[in-house]
Amino acid sequence: MPHLLIEYSAGLEGRADVALLCKRLYETMAANDIFPLAGIRVRAYRADHAIVADALPENDFAALTLNVGAGRSVDVLKAAGDELFAVAREVLKEPLATPHFALSLQIRVADPELSWKDTPIHARLSGRK
C-alpha cells in the first residue's frame, strides 16, 4: 500500500482531465522512494450524486485520500503529501481558479494489525523500486 483514492463530483469531468490527474499523481508516487512501486494504486471514482457546500449546481470537488502502511514518519508523509497536493493543484488549476471548487488531500496510516494483503505483484516486482 500506498493507495490513492480520488472521489470527485460528476461536473468536474467537464472542467478537468481526471485521467491526467490520475497519471500525474501516479508518476509522482512512483518517483518517490518512500512508495514501493508494487503497492501503488491510483483510483478515481465519480460521485454521481453529490451536494457541495451551498448546493449550487456549478460547485465541484475532488477529495484525495492516500492510504499508506505504517512505518513512515509524519515529516516524510507531509513532504509526500505536499508534493502530491502541488501536482493536483497544477492539474486542477482551472477549476481552482473559480469560486466553485474544493480540493482536499488526507493521508491515512493503516494499522498493520488490521491490514491483510496477498499480492503476487510484490513478488514479481521484488528488487525494483
TIVOLUM-52789 format. One record per residue (C-alpha): x, y, z; residue in one letter. Coordinates in pm, whole numbers, plus 50000, padded with zeros to 5 digits. Example, Ala and Ser with C-alpha at 12.3 -4.5 7.8 and 13.67 -1.06 7.14 Angstrom:
512304955050780A;513674989450714S;
//
This chain:
500005000050000M;500095032849910P;496645035549760H;495425069349639L;491665072849601L;490185102449420I;486505109249472E;485165137149254Y;481905153449156S;480415144848818A;480675180748695G;484455180348730L;484765158448420E;483695188048207G;486215211048375R;489335189548417A;491105158948280D;490615132848554V;492675106748366A;495585131148351L;495195138048723L;495485100648793C;498505097148562K;500395126848710R;499705115949069L;500825080448985Y;504045093548828E;504715114649137T;504205084949368M;506325061949150A;509185087049154A;509115089649533N;511395064749712D;509015060850007I;506345043449797F;507075007849678P;506135005049312L;504304972049361A;501994987749618G;500945018849427I;497305021249326R;495585052449196V;491825050349155R;489245076949074A;485535074449143Y;482905098549021R;480205107749270A;477135109049050D;475065122749336H;476705149649546A;475735182249709I;478675205649758V;478775234950003A;475855258449928D;474345233449680A;474955254149367L;474965231249064P;478295245548944E;480075235149266N;482565206849219D;485085188649434F;487975164349428A;488765146649753A;492035127149756L;492705101050023T;496115084450041L;496135052250244N;499625041050347V;501085013950565G;502635022250899A;506325029650940G;506845063550777R;507425094550985S;504975123450985V;507635145550826D;508155120850539V;504405117450483L;503915155150500K;506605160450234A;504975134350010A;501555149950072G;502895184449986D;504275170949659E;501055152649566L;498905182649656F;501075205549441A;500655181849144V;496875180349197A;496725218349221R;498645221748894E;496425197048705V;493285212548855L;494355248948821K;491395258248602E;488655247348843P;490725260949134L;490665295048966A;486895296049018T;484925301249342P;483055268449285H;485655241549352F;487075223649656A;490235202649658L;491415182249956S;494025156050040L;494115134550351Q;496715108250439I;495605078350647R;498045054050804V;496805018050826A;497254998651147D;499344967951049P;497344946351290E;494214954551091L;495544952050735S;495634919750531W;497344915550193K;498024887949941D;499684904149640T;501764883349398P;502594916249222I;505074923149503H;506964890949427A;507034899049057R;508424933649120L;510824924549403S;514184940349353G;512674970749182R;512005003849348K;
//
